[in-house]
Amino acid sequence: MNTIQCPHCKKTVEISEALKHQFNSEERQKIEAEFEKKLETVRQEAVDGSTKKLKEQFELQVKQAKEEAVEKDERIKKMLEQMTDLTQELRKSKQERDEAKLEMQKQLAVEEEKIRSEERKKAEEEQRLKVLEKDKQLQDALKANEEMKRKLQQGSQQTQGEVLELDLELQLKEQFSADEIIPVPKGVEGADISQKVKNKLGQTAGLILWETKRTKAWNSSWTAKLREEKRILNASLAILVSEVLPSGITNFGLYENVWVCSYAYALPLVNVLRIGLFELAVAKSATANKDEKLEALFSYLISDGFRNRFESQVESIIVLRNDLEAEQRSTIRLWKRREIQIKRLMSSVATMYGELQGVMGEALPTLPSLDSGLLLANKSEQENLLD
């Protein structure tokens, strides 16, 4: 039997077995090589197919990502536009508030300037009055000084006049107990004594003004002053008692609408004048009646003066009513404009917040105040539509 030694294991084998083993080994290597080649081909095809599929999936995902990015860009752009509109609305609202605030500040400045001007005028007036007061005090002091000198020169003339006045007052009270004899206080210019002539029932018939003079010369200004005092007090008569009488009057008489008499004729003159006052009062009482008063009232009601006064009051009422209605219309327009602006802002904010929630999902919480604000805005809009 032909044998051969195996170079690997050093065993002795037959040549046929060795060739068979070698053939099987080569065939197996060939088959393994072909299998490896096919396996590589299948593997490569599998890799190529998987890569293509992954590439397609990747491209699809990239395309979807691009589309989502474009959509997000569009949303962001729209949100930016809405934010721009909202910013413009807010800026416009702020500008209106600033303008209103500026107008109010201007009005306050005008009012403050007016108050300051009034305060300055008041201070200037007070200062002027103080200066006038000091000037008057100085003039009074000078006048008092001159008066003191004149009193020292004239001696006791004033005392003599006061004695004459007191004596006349006493005699009038004794002679006419029903009358009201009132002496004028010292230092008050005008008449010295006022005599209200009354009857036994206490009814007043008139007023007599007395003035006494005890000097050595007549002064025509006395009657003018007493006559003016008579007009002011609505007196019936004025009597001037003087030791010196004007030219043309011996004992008593009417001089420039003032009765002038010497001291000896004062009481007899006033007795006669009182009788005349009583008769005049009786005549006035008899002629007074209701018809004349009604006629006077009717004449006043149909006069132009009454009509003009009434029309003036009505015109004032109309002007006030028109001003009130204009203010009401202006206020309503302002309220409506503010209401529309608030609705726009609320709707814009709600839209923007909803889009943010659509992008961010549940990460952005819901705002209850925003929902209640939208509910109130819709309710107000429905009420306006119903109105």
C-alpha positions in Angstrom: 0.0 0.0 0.0 1.3 3.4 -1.0 1.6 5.7 2.0 2.7 9.3 2.6 3.6 11.1 5.8 1.5 14.2 6.7 3.7 17.2 7.0 1.5 18.6 9.7 0.7 15.8 12.1 3.6 13.5 11.0 1.1 10.6 10.6 1.4 8.1 7.8 -1.6 8.0 5.5 -2.5 6.5 2.3 -1.9 8.5 -0.8 -5.6 8.1 -1.9 -6.8 9.3 1.5 -4.3 12.2 1.3 -5.5 13.1 -2.1 -9.1 12.8 -1.1 -8.5 14.9 2.0 -6.6 17.5 -0.1 -9.4 17.5 -2.7 -12.0 17.9 0.1 -9.9 20.6 1.6 -9.6 22.6 -1.7 -13.2 22.1 -2.5 -14.2 23.2 0.9 -12.0 26.3 0.6 -13.4 27.0 -2.8 -17.0 26.6 -1.5 -16.1 28.7 1.5 -14.6 31.3 -0.7 -17.7 31.4 -2.9 -19.9 31.4 0.1 -17.9 34.3 1.6 -18.1 36.1 -1.8 -21.8 35.6 -1.9 -22.1 36.5 1.7 -20.1 39.7 1.1 -22.3 40.4 -1.9 -25.5 39.9 0.2 -24.0 41.9 3.0 -23.1 44.7 0.6 -26.5 44.6 -1.0 -28.0 44.7 2.5 -25.7 47.6 3.5 -26.5 49.4 0.2 -30.3 48.8 0.7 -30.2 49.9 4.3 -28.1 53.0 3.5 -30.5 54.0 0.7 -33.5 53.5 3.0 -31.9 55.4 5.7 -30.9 58.1 3.2 -34.4 58.3 2.0 -35.7 58.5 5.6 -33.1 61.0 6.5 -34.0 63.1 3.4 -37.6 62.8 4.3 -36.9 63.9 7.9 -34.7 66.7 6.6 -37.5 67.8 4.3 -40.0 67.6 7.1 -37.6 69.5 9.4 -37.2 72.2 6.7 -41.0 72.4 6.2 -41.5 72.7 10.0 -38.7 75.3 10.1 -40.4 77.3 7.3 -43.8 76.9 9.1 -42.2 78.0 12.4 -40.5 80.9 10.6 -43.9 81.9 9.2 -45.5 81.6 12.6 -42.6 83.6 14.2 -43.0 86.2 11.4 -46.7 86.4 12.0 -46.1 86.6 15.7 -43.5 89.3 15.2 -46.0 91.3 13.0 -48.7 90.9 15.7 -46.2 92.0 18.3 -45.3 94.9 16.2 -49.0 95.9 15.8 -49.4 95.4 19.6 -46.4 97.5 20.2 -47.8 100.2 17.9 -51.1 100.1 19.7 -49.4 100.3 23.1 -47.2 103.1 21.8 -50.2 105.0 20.5 -52.1 104.4 23.8 -49.0 105.6 25.7 -48.8 108.6 23.4 -52.4 109.5 24.1 -51.8 109.1 27.9 -48.7 111.3 27.6 -50.6 113.9 25.6 -53.5 113.9 28.2 -50.9 114.1 31.0 -49.1 116.9 29.2 -52.4 118.8 28.7 -53.3 118.3 32.3 -49.8 119.6 33.3 -50.4 122.6 31.1 -53.7 123.3 32.7 -52.2 122.8 36.2 -49.4 125.2 35.2 -51.9 127.7 34.0 -53.9 127.3 37.2 -50.7 127.6 39.3 -49.7 130.7 37.4 -53.2 132.1 38.0 -53.0 131.3 41.7 -49.5 132.8 41.9 -50.7 135.9 40.1 -53.6 136.2 42.4 -51.3 135.7 45.4 -48.9 138.4 44.0 -51.8 140.8 43.5 -53.1 140.0 47.0 -49.6 140.5 48.5 -49.2 143.8 46.5 -52.6 144.9 47.6 -51.8 144.1 51.2 -48.5 145.9 50.9 -50.3 148.9 49.3 -52.9 148.9 52.1 -50.2 148.8 54.7 -48.4 151.7 53.0 -51.8 153.6 52.9 -52.4 152.6 56.5 -49.0 154.1 57.5 -49.7 157.2 55.4 -53.1 157.6 57.0 -51.6 157.1 60.5 -49.1 159.7 59.7 -51.7 162.0 58.3 -53.9 161.3 61.3 -51.0 162.1 63.6 -50.4 165.3 61.7 -54.1 166.1 61.7 -54.3 165.4 65.4 -51.4 167.6 66.0 -53.1 170.4 64.0 -56.4 169.7 65.8 -54.6 169.9 69.1 -53.1 173.3 68.1 -56.5 174.5 66.9 -58.2 173.3 70.1 -55.5 175.1 72.2 -56.1 178.2 70.1 -59.9 178.1 70.2 -60.0 177.3 73.9 -63.3 175.7 75.1 -65.4 176.2 72.0 -66.0 172.4 71.6 -66.9 172.1 75.2 -69.4 174.9 74.8 -70.8 173.2 71.8 -71.2 169.9 73.7 -72.9 171.7 76.5 -75.4 173.2 74.0 -76.0 169.8 72.4 -76.6 168.1 75.8 -79.0 170.9 76.9 -81.0 170.6 73.6 -81.2 166.8 74.0 -82.5 167.2 77.5 -85.2 169.7 76.5 -86.3 167.5 73.6 -86.7 164.5 75.9 -88.7 166.5 78.4 -90.9 168.2 75.8 -91.5 165.1 73.6 -91.5 162.0 75.8 -93.2 159.8 73.1 -90.4 160.5 70.6 -87.2 158.5 70.4 -84.3 161.0 71.0 -80.9 159.4 70.1 -77.6 161.3 70.5 -75.0 160.6 67.8 -71.8 159.1 69.4 -68.8 161.4 69.5 -66.4 161.0 66.6 -69.1 160.2 64.1 -69.5 162.9 61.4 -73.0 164.2 60.6 -75.9 165.2 62.7 -75.6 165.5 66.5 -79.1 164.3 67.4 -81.7 162.1 65.6 -85.4 162.5 66.7 -88.0 159.8 65.6 -91.3 161.6 65.8 -94.0 159.1 67.2 -97.6 159.5 68.2 -99.1 158.1 71.4 -99.6 154.7 69.7 -95.9 154.4 69.0 -96.4 154.9 65.2 -93.5 156.8 63.5 -94.4 159.9 61.5 -90.9 160.9 60.5 -87.3 161.5 61.4 -85.7 164.9 62.3 -82.0 165.4 62.3 -80.5 168.1 64.6 -77.1 169.7 64.5 -75.8 172.4 66.9 -73.1 175.0 66.1 -71.6 177.5 68.6 -69.1 179.5 66.7 -68.5 183.2 65.9 -68.8 182.9 62.1 -71.3 181.3 59.7 -70.1 178.5 57.4 -72.2 177.6 54.4 -70.8 174.0 54.3 -72.8 173.1 57.4 -76.1 173.0 55.6 -74.6 171.0 52.7 -73.3 168.3 55.0 -76.5 168.2 57.0 -78.6 168.0 53.8 -76.4 165.1 52.6 -76.9 163.3 55.9 -80.6 163.8 55.6 -80.6 162.1 52.2 -78.5 159.2 53.5 -80.8 158.5 56.4 -84.0 159.2 54.5 -84.9 161.8 57.2 -88.0 164.0 56.9 -86.5 167.3 58.2 -83.1 168.7 59.2 -82.7 171.5 61.7 -79.4 173.4 62.3 -79.2 175.3 65.6 -76.6 178.0 65.6 -75.7 181.2 67.5 -74.8 182.8 64.2 -77.4 182.7 61.4 -76.9 183.2 57.7 -77.6 186.5 56.0 -81.4 187.1 55.6 -82.6 185.0 58.5 -83.2 186.7 61.8 -84.6 184.0 64.2 -85.5 181.0 62.1 -86.1 180.1 58.4 -85.5 177.6 55.6 -82.0 177.9 54.2 -80.9 175.6 51.3 -83.6 173.0 52.2 -82.4 173.0 55.8 -84.3 174.7 58.7 -82.0 177.2 60.5 -82.8 178.8 63.8 -81.3 180.3 67.0 -81.3 178.3 70.2 -84.2 180.2 71.6 -86.5 179.3 68.7 -85.5 175.6 68.5 -88.4 174.1 70.5 -91.2 176.3 69.1 -90.0 175.5 65.5 -89.9 171.8 66.1 -93.4 171.9 67.6 -94.8 173.4 64.4 -92.8 171.0 62.2 -94.0 167.9 64.2 -97.6 168.9 63.5 -96.8 169.0 59.8 -95.2 165.6 59.9 -98.2 164.1 61.6 -100.6 165.6 59.0 -98.3 164.3 56.2 -98.2 160.8 57.7 -102.0 160.7 57.9 -102.3 161.8 54.3 -99.9 159.2 53.1 -101.7 156.5 55.0 -105.0 157.5 53.5 -103.8 157.5 49.9 -102.0 154.1 50.1 -104.1 151.3 48.7 -103.7 147.8 47.2 -104.8 148.8 43.7 -101.7 151.0 43.2 -99.5 148.2 44.4 -101.1 145.7 42.1 -100.8 148.2 39.2 -97.1 148.7 40.1 -96.5 144.9 40.1 -98.3 144.5 36.8 -96.3 147.3 35.3 -93.1 145.6 36.5 -94.1 142.2 35.1 -94.8 143.6 31.6 -91.7 145.8 31.6 -88.7 145.3 29.3 -86.5 145.0 32.4 -88.3 142.0 33.8 -88.4 140.3 30.3 -84.7 140.9 29.8 -83.8 139.5 33.2 -86.0 136.5 32.6 -84.5 135.9 29.1 -81.0 136.2 30.6 -81.8 133.5 33.1 -83.2 131.2 30.4 -80.2 131.8 28.1 -77.9 130.9 30.9 -79.8 127.7 31.5 -79.6 126.8 27.8 -75.9 127.4 27.7 -75.3 125.2 30.7 -77.4 122.5 29.2 -75.6 122.6 25.9 -72.2 122.5 27.7 -73.4 119.5 29.7 -74.5 117.6 26.6 -71.3 118.4 24.7 -69.3 117.1 27.7 -71.4 113.9 27.8 -70.9 113.3 24.0 -67.2 113.8 24.3 -66.9 111.4 27.3 -69.0 108.7 25.4 -66.7 109.0 22.4 -63.6 108.7 24.5 -65.0 105.6 26.3 -65.9 103.9 23.0 -62.5 104.5 21.5 -60.8 103.2 24.7 -63.1 100.1 24.7 -62.3 99.3 21.0 -58.5 99.7 21.8 -58.8 97.4 24.8 -60.7 94.8 22.8 -58.1 94.9 20.0 -55.2 94.6 22.5 -57.0 91.7 24.3 -57.7 89.8 21.1 -54.1 90.3 19.8 -52.6 89.2 23.1 -54.9 86.1 23.2 -54.0 85.2 19.6 -50.3 85.6 20.2 -50.5 83.6 23.4 -52.5 80.8 21.7 -49.9 80.6 18.9 -47.2 80.3 21.6 -49.1 77.5 23.2 -49.4 75.8 19.8 -45.6 76.0 19.4 -44.5 75.2 23.0 -47.3 72.9 23.9 -48.1 72.2 27.6 -44.8 73.8 28.6 -46.7 77.2 28.4 -49.4 77.3 31.1 -52.9 78.6 30.6 -53.7 82.1 31.9 -57.1 82.2 33.7 -57.0 86.1 33.7 -56.6 86.0 29.9 -59.7 83.7 29.5 -61.8 85.9 31.9 -60.7 89.0 30.0 -61.8 87.5 26.7 -65.1 86.4 28.3 -65.7 90.0 29.6 -64.8 91.5 26.2 -67.2 89.1 24.3 -69.9 89.8 26.8 -69.5 93.5 26.4 -69.5 93.2 22.6 -72.7 91.1 22.8 -74.3 93.8 25.0 -73.3 96.5 22.6 -74.9 94.5 19.7 -78.1 94.0 21.7 -78.2 97.8 22.4 
